[in-house]
């Protein structure tokens, strides 16, 4: 459950970053995708750690 949350946060962060750099619509979408993927990948280890701590397998 932590992955989609991080992905959404990354999506929003990418949009803000592209807007700050005056990107057009396609630039914003590319930044959103890139940030969402990187945030999703960074959420993998905490997600595994939380799952093992709680006892899920």
Secondary structure, DSSP 8 states (H G I E B T S, - for coil): -HHHHHHHHHHHHHHHHHHHTT--HHHHHHHHHHHHHHHHHHHHHHHHHHHHHHT--
